[in-house]
Amino acid sequence: MQQTTFPFYAVVFDDASTDGEQEVIKGYLDEHFEQSEGSGYQQWETEDAFFAFARHKENESCHFLVVYQKKNLYQTPRKDELIAEWCVAKYIAFCEGDDYWTYPLKLQKQVGFLEEHEEFVVCASRHSVFFEDEKRMGDHDQFEHLLQKGQDGLELTVDNYFQIGVLPQMLTLVYRFGILKKSEWFNKLKNRSKYDQTMLFSFVEFGKIWVMNENMGVYRRHIGGVATSLSRKQAAEKMYYTWRDVYEVHPIEVVKDLYVTNLKHYYYYLVKHGANLFGEEVRALKKEYKVLDEPLKNRICFFGRLLKGMALRSFSKEKNE
């Protein structure tokens, strides 16, 4: 349980799951939260969901707002509208899915840092990785080689954001409320591309990100997870579409570089794994690359590798015959 000197709301979304999640949530509320008259406990219903609001029995700073969706609204704007009137906080923190926080002063320390450092818009931290299918904790986290013992933390800016090579996990973030609304391009972005990478990029354009040199949570990796369940093709395709979508609404040079890099990566993956070189998808990618008007040397590299791939496939086909 988080220990803070300020009140906080924990918003719990149940996405109309069928695995007994509602019973687990209701059991936790019954055991740990006040539901008596005069305690502030509330229940109500709308067209899309049932709601419950309660204060923790022992930790008066902690309040739960539980949203039991009648159907899964995924990442549609309608889902955000369900809690719009409750989102009046100064800061927002994430803890999604099966991830969890392990440090009881996480919110207190991160909010304290942001209160004292106006130039930072996000405060993150290190974390551990638990491999669910192997039932083991990882030996290290992604920031271990960047943060030395005794170092307070790591500063991410718009200048070094893509050079660092790793990004904070969403479960570690606390960010200033309202930052996303300021990002015109992020709000124009297609829903399929609104996730951690693009969100963090929109943050760093408005201020710095501080990564605390403290482990404050656990990220679960398992075969059924959204990220780990993607095939290599799906992952390459996702990154290509993500940065193409961003470039459509935010055509700056660094985004163009990411778009071109992931376009080429997705193209090479398709060619390497037997895609029809004259098929609709491959031809569309080639055309798209030409439109971007890349420097000549890059085009030579691109089409040189294409011809090499074609030659190798032709040779392999003849050998098999």
C-alpha positions as CSV (number, residue, x, y, z in Angstrom):
1,M,0.0,0.0,0.0
2,Q,1.3,3.5,-0.9
3,Q,2.1,5.7,2.0
4,T,1.6,9.4,1.2
5,T,1.0,12.8,2.9
6,F,-1.6,13.6,0.2
7,P,-4.8,11.9,-1.0
8,F,-4.8,9.8,-4.1
9,Y,-7.4,7.9,-6.1
10,A,-6.6,4.4,-7.5
11,V,-8.8,4.0,-10.6
12,V,-9.4,0.3,-11.3
13,F,-10.8,-0.6,-14.7
14,D,-12.5,-4.0,-15.2
15,D,-12.8,-4.5,-19.0
16,A,-15.8,-6.8,-18.8
17,S,-13.5,-9.8,-18.2
18,T,-14.7,-13.3,-17.9
19,D,-12.0,-14.7,-15.7
20,G,-13.5,-13.9,-12.3
21,E,-11.8,-10.5,-12.0
22,Q,-14.9,-8.7,-10.7
23,E,-15.1,-11.1,-7.8
24,V,-11.5,-10.5,-6.9
25,I,-12.0,-6.7,-6.9
26,K,-15.3,-6.9,-4.9
27,G,-13.6,-9.2,-2.4
28,Y,-10.7,-6.7,-1.9
29,L,-13.2,-3.8,-1.5
30,D,-15.2,-5.7,1.1
31,E,-12.1,-6.5,3.1
32,H,-10.1,-3.3,3.0
33,F,-12.5,-0.4,2.2
34,E,-15.2,1.4,4.1
35,Q,-18.7,0.9,2.8
36,S,-20.7,2.1,5.7
37,E,-23.1,5.0,5.7
38,G,-21.2,8.3,6.2
39,S,-17.9,6.9,5.0
40,G,-18.2,8.5,1.6
41,Y,-19.0,5.1,-0.1
42,Q,-20.9,5.5,-3.4
43,Q,-22.3,3.2,-6.1
44,W,-23.9,4.3,-9.4
45,E,-24.6,3.0,-12.9
46,T,-24.3,4.5,-16.4
47,E,-25.0,3.2,-19.9
48,D,-21.5,1.8,-20.1
49,A,-20.5,0.7,-16.6
50,F,-21.2,0.2,-12.9
51,F,-19.1,2.3,-10.5
52,A,-18.0,2.0,-6.9
53,F,-16.1,4.6,-4.8
54,A,-14.7,4.0,-1.3
55,R,-12.0,5.0,1.2
56,H,-9.4,2.6,2.6
57,K,-10.2,1.5,6.2
58,E,-6.7,2.2,7.5
59,N,-5.0,4.4,4.9
60,E,-7.2,7.5,4.7
61,S,-5.1,8.9,1.9
62,C,-6.2,6.0,-0.4
63,H,-9.5,5.9,-2.3
64,F,-10.6,3.4,-4.9
65,L,-12.7,4.2,-7.9
66,V,-13.7,0.9,-9.5
67,V,-15.2,0.9,-13.0
68,Y,-16.9,-2.3,-14.0
69,Q,-17.4,-2.0,-17.8
70,K,-20.5,-3.6,-19.3
71,K,-18.4,-4.3,-22.4
72,N,-14.8,-3.9,-23.3
73,L,-14.3,-0.4,-24.7
74,Y,-10.5,-1.0,-25.3
75,Q,-8.7,2.4,-25.9
76,T,-11.7,4.3,-27.4
77,P,-12.3,7.9,-26.3
78,R,-15.5,6.7,-24.7
79,K,-13.4,4.8,-22.1
80,D,-11.7,8.0,-21.0
81,E,-15.0,9.8,-20.7
82,L,-16.2,7.3,-18.1
83,I,-13.8,8.9,-15.5
84,A,-13.3,12.3,-17.0
85,E,-15.0,14.1,-14.0
86,W,-12.7,12.2,-11.6
87,C,-9.5,13.1,-13.4
88,V,-8.8,16.4,-11.7
89,A,-5.6,15.4,-10.1
90,K,-2.3,17.2,-10.3
91,Y,-0.4,14.0,-11.3
92,I,-1.2,10.7,-12.9
93,A,0.5,7.4,-12.3
94,F,0.3,4.1,-14.2
95,C,0.2,0.5,-13.1
96,E,-1.3,-1.6,-15.8
97,G,-2.4,-5.2,-16.1
98,D,-0.4,-7.7,-14.1
99,D,2.4,-5.2,-13.1
100,Y,2.7,-4.1,-9.6
101,W,4.5,-1.6,-7.3
102,T,6.9,-2.8,-4.6
103,Y,8.0,0.4,-3.0
104,P,5.5,2.0,-0.5
105,L,6.9,5.5,-0.9
106,K,6.9,5.4,-4.7
107,L,4.2,8.1,-5.2
108,Q,5.5,10.2,-2.3
109,K,9.0,10.4,-3.7
110,Q,8.1,10.9,-7.3
111,V,5.5,13.6,-6.6
112,G,7.9,15.2,-4.2
113,F,10.6,15.4,-7.0
114,L,8.1,16.9,-9.5
115,E,7.0,19.4,-6.9
116,E,10.6,20.6,-6.5
117,H,11.6,20.5,-10.2
118,E,9.3,22.3,-12.5
119,E,11.4,21.7,-15.6
120,F,10.6,17.9,-15.4
121,V,7.2,16.7,-16.6
122,V,7.7,13.0,-15.8
123,C,9.4,11.1,-13.0
124,A,10.1,7.4,-13.6
125,S,12.2,4.7,-11.9
126,R,14.0,1.5,-12.3
127,H,12.0,-1.8,-12.1
128,S,12.4,-5.6,-12.1
129,V,11.1,-8.0,-14.6
130,F,9.3,-11.2,-13.6
131,F,9.1,-14.0,-16.2
132,E,5.7,-15.4,-15.5
133,D,6.1,-18.6,-17.6
134,E,9.4,-19.5,-16.0
135,K,8.4,-18.3,-12.5
136,R,11.6,-16.3,-12.0
137,M,12.7,-12.7,-11.5
138,G,15.2,-11.2,-14.0
139,D,18.8,-10.6,-12.9
140,H,18.8,-7.0,-14.0
141,D,16.7,-4.2,-15.4
142,Q,17.2,-2.1,-18.6
143,F,18.7,0.9,-16.8
144,E,21.3,-1.0,-14.8
145,H,24.2,-0.3,-17.3
146,L,23.2,3.4,-17.4
147,L,22.9,4.1,-13.7
148,Q,25.9,3.7,-11.4
149,K,25.7,2.9,-7.7
150,G,25.3,6.2,-5.8
151,Q,24.0,8.1,-8.9
152,D,20.7,9.8,-8.1
153,G,19.1,9.2,-11.5
154,L,19.2,9.7,-15.2
155,E,17.9,12.7,-17.2
156,L,16.1,12.1,-20.5
157,T,15.7,15.1,-22.8
158,V,14.5,15.7,-26.4
159,D,18.2,15.6,-27.4
160,N,19.2,12.2,-25.8
161,Y,15.8,10.5,-25.8
162,F,16.5,8.2,-28.8
163,Q,20.2,7.8,-28.1
164,I,19.8,6.3,-24.7
165,G,18.4,3.1,-26.3
166,V,15.9,2.2,-23.4
167,L,12.7,3.8,-22.2
168,P,11.1,3.7,-18.8
169,Q,8.3,1.2,-18.3
170,M,4.8,2.7,-17.9
171,L,4.3,1.2,-14.5
172,T,7.1,3.4,-13.1
173,L,5.7,6.7,-14.4
174,V,4.2,9.7,-12.6
175,Y,3.5,12.6,-14.9
176,R,1.9,16.0,-14.7
177,F,-1.8,16.0,-15.5
178,G,-2.7,17.9,-18.7
179,I,0.6,17.3,-20.5
180,L,-1.0,15.0,-23.1
181,K,-3.7,17.5,-23.9
182,K,-1.1,20.0,-24.8
183,S,0.4,17.7,-27.5
184,E,-1.7,18.5,-30.6
185,W,0.0,15.8,-32.7
186,F,-0.6,13.1,-30.0
187,N,-4.3,13.9,-29.8
188,K,-4.5,13.7,-33.6
189,L,-2.8,10.3,-33.6
190,K,-4.7,7.2,-34.6
191,N,-5.7,5.1,-31.6
192,R,-3.6,2.1,-32.7
193,S,-0.4,4.2,-32.2
194,K,-1.3,5.7,-28.9
195,Y,0.9,3.7,-26.5
196,D,4.0,4.0,-24.3
197,Q,6.6,4.9,-27.0
198,T,4.6,7.7,-28.6
199,M,3.3,8.9,-25.2
200,L,6.8,9.2,-23.8
201,F,8.0,11.0,-26.9
202,S,5.1,13.6,-26.5
203,F,6.1,14.1,-22.9
204,V,9.8,14.8,-23.6
205,E,8.9,17.5,-26.1
206,F,7.4,19.5,-23.2
207,G,10.0,18.9,-20.6
208,K,12.5,16.5,-19.1
209,I,12.0,13.0,-17.8
210,W,13.8,11.9,-14.6
211,V,14.5,8.2,-14.0
212,M,15.2,7.6,-10.3
213,N,17.9,5.1,-9.4
214,E,15.6,3.1,-7.3
215,N,13.7,-0.1,-8.0
216,M,10.0,0.6,-7.4
217,G,8.0,-2.0,-9.2
218,V,7.8,-5.2,-11.2
219,Y,6.9,-5.7,-14.9
220,R,5.5,-9.1,-15.7
221,R,6.4,-10.8,-19.0
222,H,4.4,-13.8,-20.1
223,I,3.4,-15.4,-23.4
224,G,-0.1,-14.1,-23.2
225,G,1.0,-10.5,-22.8
226,V,0.2,-8.0,-25.4
227,A,3.8,-7.2,-26.3
228,T,5.3,-10.7,-25.9
229,S,2.5,-12.3,-27.9
230,L,3.4,-10.4,-31.0
231,S,5.3,-12.3,-33.7
232,R,8.4,-10.7,-35.2
233,K,6.4,-9.8,-38.3
234,Q,3.7,-8.2,-36.2
235,A,6.2,-6.3,-34.1
236,A,8.0,-5.0,-37.2
237,E,4.6,-4.1,-38.7
238,K,3.5,-2.3,-35.5
239,M,6.6,-0.1,-35.3
240,Y,6.3,0.8,-39.0
241,Y,2.7,1.8,-38.7
242,T,3.3,3.6,-35.4
243,W,6.0,6.0,-36.8
244,R,4.2,6.4,-40.1
245,D,1.1,7.5,-38.1
246,V,3.2,9.9,-36.1
247,Y,4.9,11.4,-39.2
248,E,1.5,12.1,-40.7
249,V,0.6,14.4,-37.8
250,H,4.1,15.5,-36.7
251,P,6.4,15.6,-39.7
252,I,9.7,16.6,-38.0
253,E,13.1,15.2,-39.0
254,V,13.7,12.8,-36.1
255,V,10.2,11.3,-36.7
256,K,11.0,10.9,-40.4
257,D,14.2,9.1,-39.5
258,L,12.3,6.6,-37.3
259,Y,9.6,6.2,-39.9
260,V,12.1,5.4,-42.7
261,T,14.1,3.1,-40.4
262,N,11.1,1.1,-39.4
263,L,9.7,1.1,-43.0
264,K,13.0,-0.5,-44.2
265,H,13.1,-2.9,-41.3
266,Y,9.5,-4.1,-42.1
267,Y,10.3,-4.3,-45.8
268,Y,13.5,-6.4,-45.3
269,Y,11.6,-8.7,-42.9
270,L,9.0,-9.4,-45.6
271,V,11.6,-10.0,-48.3
272,K,13.7,-12.2,-46.1
273,H,10.7,-14.4,-45.2
274,G,9.5,-15.0,-48.7
275,A,7.0,-12.2,-49.4
276,N,6.0,-11.8,-53.0
277,L,8.4,-9.1,-54.3
278,F,5.8,-7.9,-56.8
279,G,2.9,-8.3,-54.4
280,E,0.7,-5.3,-53.4
281,E,2.2,-4.8,-49.9
282,V,5.8,-4.9,-50.9
283,R,5.2,-2.7,-53.9
284,A,3.4,-0.2,-51.7
285,L,6.3,-0.1,-49.3
286,K,8.8,0.6,-52.1
287,K,6.6,3.4,-53.5
288,E,6.3,4.9,-50.0
289,Y,10.0,4.9,-49.6
290,K,10.5,6.7,-52.9
291,V,8.0,9.4,-51.9
292,L,10.0,10.2,-48.8
293,D,12.8,11.3,-51.1
294,E,15.7,9.8,-49.2
295,P,19.3,10.6,-50.1
296,L,20.7,8.7,-53.1
297,K,23.2,6.7,-51.1
298,N,20.4,5.4,-48.9
299,R,18.4,4.4,-52.0
300,I,21.3,2.6,-53.5
301,C,21.7,0.6,-50.2
302,F,18.0,0.0,-50.1
303,F,17.6,-1.3,-53.6
304,G,21.0,-3.0,-53.6
305,R,19.8,-5.2,-50.8
306,L,16.5,-5.7,-52.6
307,L,18.4,-7.0,-55.7
308,K,20.6,-9.1,-53.5
309,G,17.6,-10.7,-51.8
310,M,16.0,-11.4,-55.2
311,A,19.2,-13.1,-56.5
312,L,19.5,-15.2,-53.4
313,R,15.9,-16.4,-53.6
314,S,16.3,-17.1,-57.3
315,F,19.4,-19.1,-56.7
316,S,17.7,-21.0,-53.9
317,K,14.8,-21.8,-56.1
318,E,17.0,-23.2,-58.9
319,K,19.0,-25.3,-56.5
320,N,15.8,-26.8,-55.0
321,E,14.5,-27.6,-58.5
